Amino acid sequence: MEMKPEQRTKVKSWAPLMLPYGLYDFDEVGTGVDIGPLGRTFGIPTAELSPDSQRYFDIHHAVSDTFESVNKRELEMGTVGMGL
């Protein structure tokens, strides 16, 4: 997560809400290449979603990377995680 210390403290206070969804690492600093510029350019707090890589890279940025290939439950879990 790239954000001001007071913002990080607030996000960490939400941990009990996120733990049931497998979201647990609130100390890692950094974001993904896709959203990093939002923080650097506009000061928007950002965080990186680090999915379970056992299946993620089977389709990520591959020819099979289509909406139809998305696992519905994993999409919902990721949406909840990013929406919190």
Gaussian input, Z-matrix of N, CA and C with variables (Angstrom, degrees):
# hf/3-21g

backbone

0 1
 N
 C     1     B1
 C     2     B2     1     A1
 N     3     B3     2     A2     1     D1
 C     4     B4     3     A3     2     D2
 C     5     B5     4     A4     3     D3
 N     6     B6     5     A5     4     D4
 C     7     B7     6     A6     5     D5
 C     8     B8     7     A7     6     D6
 N     9     B9     8     A8     7     D7
 C    10    B10     9     A9     8     D8
 C    11    B11    10    A10     9     D9
 N    12    B12    11    A11    10    D10
 C    13    B13    12    A12    11    D11
 C    14    B14    13    A13    12    D12
 N    15    B15    14    A14    13    D13
 C    16    B16    15    A15    14    D14
 C    17    B17    16    A16    15    D15
 N    18    B18    17    A17    16    D16
 C    19    B19    18    A18    17    D17
 C    20    B20    19    A19    18    D18
 N    21    B21    20    A20    19    D19
 C    22    B22    21    A21    20    D20
 C    23    B23    22    A22    21    D21
 N    24    B24    23    A23    22    D22
 C    25    B25    24    A24    23    D23
 C    26    B26    25    A25    24    D24
 N    27    B27    26    A26    25    D25
 C    28    B28    27    A27    26    D26
 C    29    B29    28    A28    27    D27
 N    30    B30    29    A29    28    D28
 C    31    B31    30    A30    29    D29
 C    32    B32    31    A31    30    D30
 N    33    B33    32    A32    31    D31
 C    34    B34    33    A33    32    D32
 C    35    B35    34    A34    33    D33
 N    36    B36    35    A35    34    D34
 C    37    B37    36    A36    35    D35
 C    38    B38    37    A37    36    D36
 N    39    B39    38    A38    37    D37
 C    40    B40    39    A39    38    D38
 C    41    B41    40    A40    39    D39
 N    42    B42    41    A41    40    D40
 C    43    B43    42    A42    41    D41
 C    44    B44    43    A43    42    D42
 N    45    B45    44    A44    43    D43
 C    46    B46    45    A45    44    D44
 C    47    B47    46    A46    45    D45
 N    48    B48    47    A47    46    D46
 C    49    B49    48    A48    47    D47
 C    50    B50    49    A49    48    D48
 N    51    B51    50    A50    49    D49
 C    52    B52    51    A51    50    D50
 C    53    B53    52    A52    51    D51
 N    54    B54    53    A53    52    D52
 C    55    B55    54    A54    53    D53
 C    56    B56    55    A55    54    D54
 N    57    B57    56    A56    55    D55
 C    58    B58    57    A57    56    D56
 C    59    B59    58    A58    57    D57
 N    60    B60    59    A59    58    D58
 C    61    B61    60    A60    59    D59
 C    62    B62    61    A61    60    D60
 N    63    B63    62    A62    61    D61
 C    64    B64    63    A63    62    D62
 C    65    B65    64    A64    63    D63
 N    66    B66    65    A65    64    D64
 C    67    B67    66    A66    65    D65
 C    68    B68    67    A67    66    D66
 N    69    B69    68    A68    67    D67
 C    70    B70    69    A69    68    D68
 C    71    B71    70    A70    69    D69
 N    72    B72    71    A71    70    D70
 C    73    B73    72    A72    71    D71
 C    74    B74    73    A73    72    D72
 N    75    B75    74    A74    73    D73
 C    76    B76    75    A75    74    D74
 C    77    B77    76    A76    75    D75
 N    78    B78    77    A77    76    D76
 C    79    B79    78    A78    77    D77
 C    80    B80    79    A79    78    D78
 N    81    B81    80    A80    79    D79
 C    82    B82    81    A81    80    D80
 C    83    B83    82    A82    81    D81
 N    84    B84    83    A83    82    D82
 C    85    B85    84    A84    83    D83
 C    86    B86    85    A85    84    D84
 N    87    B87    86    A86    85    D85
 C    88    B88    87    A87    86    D86
 C    89    B89    88    A88    87    D87
 N    90    B90    89    A89    88    D88
 C    91    B91    90    A90    89    D89
 C    92    B92    91    A91    90    D90
 N    93    B93    92    A92    91    D91
 C    94    B94    93    A93    92    D92
 C    95    B95    94    A94    93    D93
 N    96    B96    95    A95    94    D94
 C    97    B97    96    A96    95    D95
 C    98    B98    97    A97    96    D96
 N    99    B99    98    A98    97    D97
 C   100   B100    99    A99    98    D98
 C   101   B101   100   A100    99    D99
 N   102   B102   101   A101   100   D100
 C   103   B103   102   A102   101   D101
 C   104   B104   103   A103   102   D102
 N   105   B105   104   A104   103   D103
 C   106   B106   105   A105   104   D104
 C   107   B107   106   A106   105   D105
 N   108   B108   107   A107   106   D106
 C   109   B109   108   A108   107   D107
 C   110   B110   109   A109   108   D108
 N   111   B111   110   A110   109   D109
 C   112   B112   111   A111   110   D110
 C   113   B113   112   A112   111   D111
 N   114   B114   113   A113   112   D112
 C   115   B115   114   A114   113   D113
 C   116   B116   115   A115   114   D114
 N   117   B117   116   A116   115   D115
 C   118   B118   117   A117   116   D116
 C   119   B119   118   A118   117   D117
 N   120   B120   119   A119   118   D118
 C   121   B121   120   A120   119   D119
 C   122   B122   121   A121   120   D120
 N   123   B123   122   A122   121   D121
 C   124   B124   123   A123   122   D122
 C   125   B125   124   A124   123   D123
 N   126   B126   125   A125   124   D124
 C   127   B127   126   A126   125   D125
 C   128   B128   127   A127   126   D126
 N   129   B129   128   A128   127   D127
 C   130   B130   129   A129   128   D128
 C   131   B131   130   A130   129   D129
 N   132   B132   131   A131   130   D130
 C   133   B133   132   A132   131   D131
 C   134   B134   133   A133   132   D132
 N   135   B135   134   A134   133   D133
 C   136   B136   135   A135   134   D134
 C   137   B137   136   A136   135   D135
 N   138   B138   137   A137   136   D136
 C   139   B139   138   A138   137   D137
 C   140   B140   139   A139   138   D138
 N   141   B141   140   A140   139   D139
 C   142   B142   141   A141   140   D140
 C   143   B143   142   A142   141   D141
 N   144   B144   143   A143   142   D142
 C   145   B145   144   A144   143   D143
 C   146   B146   145   A145   144   D144
 N   147   B147   146   A146   145   D145
 C   148   B148   147   A147   146   D146
 C   149   B149   148   A148   147   D147
 N   150   B150   149   A149   148   D148
 C   151   B151   150   A150   149   D149
 C   152   B152   151   A151   150   D150
 N   153   B153   152   A152   151   D151
 C   154   B154   153   A153   152   D152
 C   155   B155   154   A154   153   D153
 N   156   B156   155   A155   154   D154
 C   157   B157   156   A156   155   D155
 C   158   B158   157   A157   156   D156
 N   159   B159   158   A158   157   D157
 C   160   B160   159   A159   158   D158
 C   161   B161   160   A160   159   D159
 N   162   B162   161   A161   160   D160
 C   163   B163   162   A162   161   D161
 C   164   B164   163   A163   162   D162
 N   165   B165   164   A164   163   D163
 C   166   B166   165   A165   164   D164
 C   167   B167   166   A166   165   D165
 N   168   B168   167   A167   166   D166
 C   169   B169   168   A168   167   D167
 C   170   B170   169   A169   168   D168
 N   171   B171   170   A170   169   D169
 C   172   B172   171   A171   170   D170
 C   173   B173   172   A172   171   D171
 N   174   B174   173   A173   172   D172
 C   175   B175   174   A174   173   D173
 C   176   B176   175   A175   174   D174
 N   177   B177   176   A176   175   D175
 C   178   B178   177   A177   176   D176
 C   179   B179   178   A178   177   D177
 N   180   B180   179   A179   178   D178
 C   181   B181   180   A180   179   D179
 C   182   B182   181   A181   180   D180
 N   183   B183   182   A182   181   D181
 C   184   B184   183   A183   182   D182
 C   185   B185   184   A184   183   D183
 N   186   B186   185   A185   184   D184
 C   187   B187   186   A186   185   D185
 C   188   B188   187   A187   186   D186
 N   189   B189   188   A188   187   D187
 C   190   B190   189   A189   188   D188
 C   191   B191   190   A190   189   D189
 N   192   B192   191   A191   190   D190
 C   193   B193   192   A192   191   D191
 C   194   B194   193   A193   192   D192
 N   195   B195   194   A194   193   D193
 C   196   B196   195   A195   194   D194
 C   197   B197   196   A196   195   D195
 N   198   B198   197   A197   196   D196
 C   199   B199   198   A198   197   D197
 C   200   B200   199   A199   198   D198
 N   201   B201   200   A200   199   D199
 C   202   B202   201   A201   200   D200
 C   203   B203   202   A202   201   D201
 N   204   B204   203   A203   202   D202
 C   205   B205   204   A204   203   D203
 C   206   B206   205   A205   204   D204
 N   207   B207   206   A206   205   D205
 C   208   B208   207   A207   206   D206
 C   209   B209   208   A208   207   D207
 N   210   B210   209   A209   208   D208
 C   211   B211   210   A210   209   D209
 C   212   B212   211   A211   210   D210
 N   213   B213   212   A212   211   D211
 C   214   B214   213   A213   212   D212
 C   215   B215   214   A214   213   D213
 N   216   B216   215   A215   214   D214
 C   217   B217   216   A216   215   D215
 C   218   B218   217   A217   216   D216
 N   219   B219   218   A218   217   D217
 C   220   B220   219   A219   218   D218
 C   221   B221   220   A220   219   D219
 N   222   B222   221   A221   220   D220
 C   223   B223   222   A222   221   D221
 C   224   B224   223   A223   222   D222
 N   225   B225   224   A224   223   D223
 C   226   B226   225   A225   224   D224
 C   227   B227   226   A226   225   D225
 N   228   B228   227   A227   226   D226
 C   229   B229   228   A228   227   D227
 C   230   B230   229   A229   228   D228
 N   231   B231   230   A230   229   D229
 C   232   B232   231   A231   230   D230
 C   233   B233   232   A232   231   D231
 N   234   B234   233   A233   232   D232
 C   235   B235   234   A234   233   D233
 C   236   B236   235   A235   234   D234
 N   237   B237   236   A236   235   D235
 C   238   B238   237   A237   236   D236
 C   239   B239   238   A238   237   D237
 N   240   B240   239   A239   238   D238
 C   241   B241   240   A240   239   D239
 C   242   B242   241   A241   240   D240
 N   243   B243   242   A242   241   D241
 C   244   B244   243   A243   242   D242
 C   245   B245   244   A244   243   D243
 N   246   B246   245   A245   244   D244
 C   247   B247   246   A246   245   D245
 C   248   B248   247   A247   246   D246
 N   249   B249   248   A248   247   D247
 C   250   B250   249   A249   248   D248
 C   251   B251   250   A250   249   D249

   B1=1.4411
   B2=1.5217
   B3=1.2955
   B4=1.4533
   B5=1.5161
   B6=1.3143
   B7=1.4560
   B8=1.5157
   B9=1.3163
   B10=1.4610
   B11=1.5362
   B12=1.3281
   B13=1.4700
   B14=1.5288
   B15=1.3237
   B16=1.4717
   B17=1.5298
   B18=1.3285
   B19=1.4633
   B20=1.5228
   B21=1.3223
   B22=1.4657
   B23=1.5285
   B24=1.3200
   B25=1.4676
   B26=1.5251
   B27=1.3206
   B28=1.4676
   B29=1.5261
   B30=1.3308
   B31=1.4646
   B32=1.5243
   B33=1.3226
   B34=1.4620
   B35=1.5270
   B36=1.3244
   B37=1.4681
   B38=1.5291
   B39=1.3213
   B40=1.4658
   B41=1.5216
   B42=1.3207
   B43=1.4672
   B44=1.5315
   B45=1.3348
   B46=1.4732
   B47=1.5297
   B48=1.3109
   B49=1.4611
   B50=1.5275
   B51=1.3137
   B52=1.4581
   B53=1.5203
   B54=1.3206
   B55=1.4670
   B56=1.5293
   B57=1.3488
   B58=1.4721
   B59=1.5336
   B60=1.3139
   B61=1.4654
   B62=1.5270
   B63=1.3181
   B64=1.4595
   B65=1.5210
   B66=1.3223
   B67=1.4632
   B68=1.5142
   B69=1.3163
   B70=1.4597
   B71=1.5216
   B72=1.3097
   B73=1.4607
   B74=1.5274
   B75=1.3154
   B76=1.4642
   B77=1.5222
   B78=1.3281
   B79=1.4605
   B80=1.5299
   B81=1.3100
   B82=1.4688
   B83=1.5294
   B84=1.3018
   B85=1.4638
   B86=1.5213
   B87=1.3188
   B88=1.4530
   B89=1.5101
   B90=1.3185
   B91=1.4617
   B92=1.5167
   B93=1.2978
   B94=1.4513
   B95=1.5156
   B96=1.3042
   B97=1.4577
   B98=1.5278
   B99=1.3181
   B100=1.4618
   B101=1.5233
   B102=1.3264
   B103=1.4700
   B104=1.5316
   B105=1.3137
   B106=1.4585
   B107=1.5161
   B108=1.3477
   B109=1.4619
   B110=1.5306
   B111=1.3297
   B112=1.4673
   B113=1.5207
   B114=1.3193
   B115=1.4560
   B116=1.5121
   B117=1.3141
   B118=1.4649
   B119=1.5255
   B120=1.3028
   B121=1.4634
   B122=1.5215
   B123=1.3312
   B124=1.4649
   B125=1.5198
   B126=1.3346
   B127=1.4602
   B128=1.5193
   B129=1.3236
   B130=1.4656
   B131=1.5279
   B132=1.3391
   B133=1.4627
   B134=1.5270
   B135=1.3058
   B136=1.4606
   B137=1.5211
   B138=1.3178
   B139=1.4554
   B140=1.5221
   B141=1.2925
   B142=1.4538
   B143=1.5209
   B144=1.3088
   B145=1.4504
   B146=1.5207
   B147=1.3183
   B148=1.4693
   B149=1.5221
   B150=1.3315
   B151=1.4640
   B152=1.5236
   B153=1.3204
   B154=1.4549
   B155=1.5281
   B156=1.2976
   B157=1.4584
   B158=1.5282
   B159=1.3349
   B160=1.4604
   B161=1.5248
   B162=1.3454
   B163=1.4626
   B164=1.5225
   B165=1.2979
   B166=1.4642
   B167=1.5262
   B168=1.2976
   B169=1.4594
   B170=1.5296
   B171=1.3302
   B172=1.4627
   B173=1.5292
   B174=1.3418
   B175=1.4654
   B176=1.5279
   B177=1.3186
   B178=1.4695
   B179=1.5266
   B180=1.3283
   B181=1.4689
   B182=1.5265
   B183=1.3211
   B184=1.4616
   B185=1.5316
   B186=1.3033
   B187=1.4615
   B188=1.5290
   B189=1.3258
   B190=1.4667
   B191=1.5226
   B192=1.3182
   B193=1.4654
   B194=1.5263
   B195=1.3244
   B196=1.4625
   B197=1.5186
   B198=1.3103
   B199=1.4680
   B200=1.5234
   B201=1.3137
   B202=1.4652
   B203=1.5311
   B204=1.3135
   B205=1.4669
   B206=1.5210
   B207=1.3100
   B208=1.4630
   B209=1.5241
   B210=1.3111
   B211=1.4581
   B212=1.5307
   B213=1.3303
   B214=1.4630
   B215=1.5355
   B216=1.3125
   B217=1.4714
   B218=1.5328
   B219=1.3253
   B220=1.4589
   B221=1.5255
   B222=1.3229
   B223=1.4644
   B224=1.5270
   B225=1.3197
   B226=1.4648
   B227=1.5258
   B228=1.3321
   B229=1.4699
   B230=1.5316
   B231=1.3246
   B232=1.4645
   B233=1.5178
   B234=1.3285
   B235=1.4636
   B236=1.5194
   B237=1.3077
   B238=1.4700
   B239=1.5168
   B240=1.3255
   B241=1.4634
   B242=1.5163
   B243=1.3091
   B244=1.4580
   B245=1.5203
   B246=1.3195
   B247=1.4611
   B248=1.5159
   B249=1.3261
   B250=1.4648
   B251=1.4863
   A1=108.02
   A2=115.53
   A3=120.66
   A4=107.55
   A5=114.41
   A6=120.54
   A7=109.56
   A8=115.23
   A9=120.81
   A10=109.30
   A11=117.14
   A12=120.14
   A13=113.60
   A14=117.85
   A15=119.16
   A16=111.37
   A17=117.08
   A18=120.22
   A19=110.34
   A20=116.99
   A21=121.13
   A22=110.43
   A23=116.80
   A24=120.80
   A25=110.55
   A26=116.79
   A27=120.55
   A28=110.64
   A29=117.02
   A30=120.54
   A31=110.02
   A32=117.10
   A33=120.41
   A34=111.51
   A35=117.94
   A36=120.47
   A37=111.91
   A38=116.48
   A39=121.48
   A40=112.42
   A41=118.37
   A42=122.48
   A43=112.94
   A44=120.71
   A45=118.98
   A46=112.97
   A47=117.49
   A48=120.33
   A49=111.74
   A50=116.10
   A51=120.84
   A52=113.77
   A53=117.23
   A54=121.14
   A55=113.59
   A56=119.98
   A57=119.06
   A58=113.45
   A59=117.23
   A60=121.59
   A61=112.02
   A62=116.30
   A63=120.36
   A64=113.57
   A65=117.01
   A66=121.73
   A67=107.43
   A68=115.64
   A69=117.60
   A70=115.52
   A71=119.91
   A72=120.27
   A73=109.89
   A74=115.71
   A75=120.75
   A76=111.86
   A77=116.21
   A78=120.02
   A79=112.86
   A80=116.77
   A81=120.81
   A82=109.67
   A83=115.73
   A84=120.79
   A85=108.18
   A86=115.91
   A87=120.69
   A88=111.17
   A89=114.42
   A90=120.67
   A91=108.38
   A92=115.49
   A93=120.42
   A94=112.02
   A95=113.98
   A96=121.24
   A97=111.03
   A98=117.24
   A99=120.53
   A100=113.41
   A101=117.29
   A102=118.76
   A103=114.02
   A104=118.00
   A105=121.49
   A106=114.16
   A107=118.65
   A108=119.50
   A109=113.87
   A110=118.05
   A111=119.55
   A112=110.96
   A113=116.25
   A114=120.24
   A115=111.98
   A116=116.07
   A117=119.77
   A118=111.92
   A119=118.31
   A120=121.60
   A121=112.68
   A122=116.28
   A123=119.88
   A124=114.62
   A125=117.65
   A126=120.48
   A127=114.17
   A128=116.91
   A129=121.11
   A130=108.48
   A131=118.59
   A132=120.32
   A133=109.74
   A134=116.89
   A135=120.57
   A136=110.67
   A137=115.41
   A138=122.10
   A139=107.96
   A140=115.43
   A141=120.88
   A142=109.70
   A143=116.06
   A144=121.15
   A145=107.40
   A146=116.44
   A147=121.11
   A148=108.29
   A149=116.88
   A150=119.72
   A151=111.77
   A152=114.99
   A153=121.35
   A154=107.63
   A155=116.96
   A156=120.67
   A157=113.97
   A158=118.13
   A159=119.65
   A160=112.15
   A161=117.30
   A162=120.51
   A163=112.57
   A164=117.54
   A165=121.52
   A166=112.88
   A167=116.72
   A168=119.67
   A169=113.41
   A170=117.16
   A171=119.76
   A172=110.15
   A173=116.23
   A174=118.71
   A175=113.61
   A176=118.27
   A177=121.08
   A178=111.23
   A179=116.09
   A180=123.72
   A181=112.89
   A182=116.10
   A183=121.66
   A184=108.12
   A185=116.74
   A186=121.03
   A187=110.24
   A188=116.15
   A189=121.02
   A190=112.92
   A191=118.09
   A192=122.77
   A193=109.05
   A194=114.97
   A195=122.43
   A196=108.82
   A197=115.58
   A198=119.50
   A199=110.95
   A200=117.11
   A201=120.69
   A202=112.23
   A203=117.97
   A204=122.27
   A205=112.92
   A206=116.74
   A207=120.98
   A208=110.14
   A209=115.54
   A210=121.45
   A211=107.44
   A212=116.96
   A213=121.71
   A214=112.16
   A215=116.95
   A216=119.68
   A217=111.25
   A218=116.61
   A219=119.42
   A220=111.22
   A221=116.97
   A222=120.76
   A223=109.90
   A224=116.24
   A225=119.96
   A226=111.55
   A227=116.55
   A228=120.15
   A229=110.11
   A230=117.24
   A231=120.52
   A232=111.52
   A233=116.65
   A234=120.59
   A235=110.70
   A236=116.33
   A237=119.73
   A238=109.61
   A239=116.41
   A240=120.41
   A241=112.77
   A242=116.86
   A243=120.06
   A244=111.19
   A245=117.02
   A246=120.62
   A247=113.60
   A248=115.98
   A249=118.66
   A250=107.51
   D1=135.07
   D2=174.75
   D3=-115.61
   D4=109.29
   D5=-177.97
   D6=-167.24
   D7=169.89
   D8=178.34
   D9=-67.42
   D10=152.83
   D11=-178.35
   D12=-54.21
   D13=-39.99
   D14=-179.25
   D15=-68.32
   D16=-30.74
   D17=176.32
   D18=-71.12
   D19=-40.63
   D20=177.73
   D21=-61.50
   D22=-42.04
   D23=178.32
   D24=-60.05
   D25=-42.18
   D26=179.24
   D27=-63.92
   D28=-46.26
   D29=179.63
   D30=-61.10
   D31=-43.32
   D32=-179.95
   D33=-63.14
   D34=-27.65
   D35=177.96
   D36=-68.07
   D37=-18.47
   D38=178.88
   D39=-87.63
   D40=0.34
   D41=-175.99
   D42=-50.49
   D43=-43.74
   D44=-179.86
   D45=-59.06
   D46=-28.40
   D47=178.20
   D48=-76.70
   D49=-27.35
   D50=-174.61
   D51=-92.81
   D52=-27.34
   D53=-176.33
   D54=-54.58
   D55=-40.23
   D56=178.79
   D57=-61.57
   D58=-18.03
   D59=179.47
   D60=-98.71
   D61=9.18
   D62=177.88
   D63=78.63
   D64=17.10
   D65=178.20
   D66=-98.69
   D67=117.02
   D68=-170.25
   D69=-142.96
   D70=-15.67
   D71=-175.28
   D72=-99.78
   D73=101.21
   D74=-177.04
   D75=-109.44
   D76=9.14
   D77=-178.50
   D78=-105.98
   D79=-16.97
   D80=-178.93
   D81=-64.43
   D82=133.49
   D83=178.70
   D84=-101.82
   D85=135.31
   D86=178.50
   D87=129.48
   D88=163.12
   D89=177.07
   D90=-141.26
   D91=172.85
   D92=178.06
   D93=-75.48
   D94=160.84
   D95=-179.47
   D96=-61.60
   D97=-29.57
   D98=-177.43
   D99=-69.60
   D100=-32.19
   D101=-174.69
   D102=-115.38
   D103=-8.64
   D104=-179.68
   D105=-49.88
   D106=-41.91
   D107=-179.34
   D108=-61.57
   D109=-26.32
   D110=178.08
   D111=-61.56
   D112=-41.67
   D113=178.85
   D114=-71.65
   D115=-47.25
   D116=-177.03
   D117=-67.13
   D118=-38.48
   D119=-175.00
   D120=-85.75
   D121=-41.82
   D122=-172.34
   D123=-114.92
   D124=-2.94
   D125=179.87
   D126=73.27
   D127=19.24
   D128=179.91
   D129=-77.64
   D130=130.75
   D131=176.09
   D132=-61.24
   D133=133.55
   D134=-178.13
   D135=-131.37
   D136=156.91
   D137=177.32
   D138=-145.76
   D139=158.20
   D140=-179.10
   D141=-106.92
   D142=135.31
   D143=172.00
   D144=-91.37
   D145=121.65
   D146=179.60
   D147=-111.57
   D148=90.75
   D149=-176.90
   D150=-72.19
   D151=164.08
   D152=174.66
   D153=-60.76
   D154=118.54
   D155=-173.47
   D156=-81.08
   D157=0.93
   D158=-179.46
   D159=-60.54
   D160=-34.28
   D161=179.37
   D162=-123.28
   D163=-17.84
   D164=-173.32
   D165=-55.20
   D166=-45.70
   D167=-175.58
   D168=-84.16
   D169=3.13
   D170=171.65
   D171=-67.07
   D172=-30.69
   D173=-178.01
   D174=-123.05
   D175=-20.82
   D176=-175.60
   D177=-58.60
   D178=120.71
   D179=-179.34
   D180=56.20
   D181=32.17
   D182=176.02
   D183=-112.72
   D184=170.83
   D185=177.77
   D186=-57.65
   D187=-33.00
   D188=-179.29
   D189=-81.70
   D190=5.67
   D191=-179.13
   D192=-76.89
   D193=76.75
   D194=179.85
   D195=-125.21
   D196=160.15
   D197=-179.13
   D198=-60.39
   D199=-34.84
   D200=-179.62
   D201=-65.33
   D202=-21.08
   D203=-179.54
   D204=-83.79
   D205=-9.00
   D206=-175.48
   D207=-74.35
   D208=133.49
   D209=174.05
   D210=-76.69
   D211=121.05
   D212=-173.71
   D213=-56.18
   D214=-46.66
   D215=-178.50
   D216=-64.09
   D217=-41.82
   D218=179.75
   D219=-66.46
   D220=-35.43
   D221=175.92
   D222=-63.52
   D223=-44.92
   D224=179.59
   D225=-63.24
   D226=-42.25
   D227=-179.83
   D228=-64.95
   D229=-43.22
   D230=178.04
   D231=-64.57
   D232=-37.63
   D233=178.98
   D234=-64.49
   D235=-43.63
   D236=177.62
   D237=-61.14
   D238=-45.20
   D239=-179.16
   D240=-60.42
   D241=-45.29
   D242=-178.99
   D243=-74.72
   D244=-28.00
   D245=-179.33
   D246=-75.96
   D247=-25.46
   D248=179.19
   D249=-69.29

